[in-house]
Amino acid sequence: MLLRVLPSYWAAMADAGTVTVHGPSLRIDKFLWFARLAKSRSVAQKMAEDGHIRLNGRRIDRSHSPVRAGDLITFPHPSGVR
């Protein structure tokens, strides 16, 4: 399953992210929890640390990887990565 991070999430979470040179960012575990793709932050952390998620085509293994508007998040699917 593919998920494109939209700027509307940043409007809703303006105080949760930090402003950097590349724009606001949010930890991947916080984003997955906020977007209701994980039941809890601890479940989101485990998903990220187990390497089940790809961010812009690269497998991540840290729950504190930054996600920014326009990033592409990929999840495993039973019939293959989509």
N, C-alpha and C positions, 0 to 999 in steps of 0.2 A: 504494500500500500504506500502510495506517495502522498506527502503532505507538504504543501507550500506554505511557509510562514508569511502571513499577511500583516501589513502595517496596523490593521485594526486591533490586533492583540497588543501592540505596543501602546496604543491609546488607552486601552483598558488597564494595562499594567505599568503605567508611566512611573509610578513611584517605586516599583519593584526592581526595575532594571537600572543599569548604570550607563551614563553617557560616556562614550569613548570617542576616539578619532573616527572610528568606523560606524558610529551611530549607537543607539541603545542596544544592549544585549541582555540576555536572560539565560540562566543555567538551564541545561537541557532537562534536568529532572523537574525543575519548577515549571517549565513550559509544558511538559507532558502532563503534569498534574493539572495545571490551569486549563489546558485544552481538553481535559477529561479523557485523555488517551490512556491514563493510568489511574487506578483507584486511589492510590495514595502516593506521597512523595517517596516513601521507602520502596514501593513497587517500581516506581519510575527510576530510582537510583539503581536498583538491581538490574532492570532491563538495560540501562546504559552500561553498567559495569560488566555485564555478561557479554557485551559485544553484539547484541541483537539489533542495534540501531545504526543506521548510516546517516551521516550529516554531509550533504553535498557530495555523495558518492564515496566518502571515506568512513570506514568502520570506526566507531568511537568506543573507548573503554573507560571513560571518565564521566562521572555524573555532573561534573562542573564545567563541561564543555560549553562555550558560549553559543547561543543561537541568536541570529539577527534576522530582521525582516528580509525576505527574499531567499532565505536558506531553504534547501530541499531536504526533508527528513524522510528516510525510507525504512519501512518495517518489514519483517519477514511475513510471508503468507504461506499457507500450507502447500499451495501449488508452485511456489517459488517466489523470489523477490520481485515485487512489482513496483 
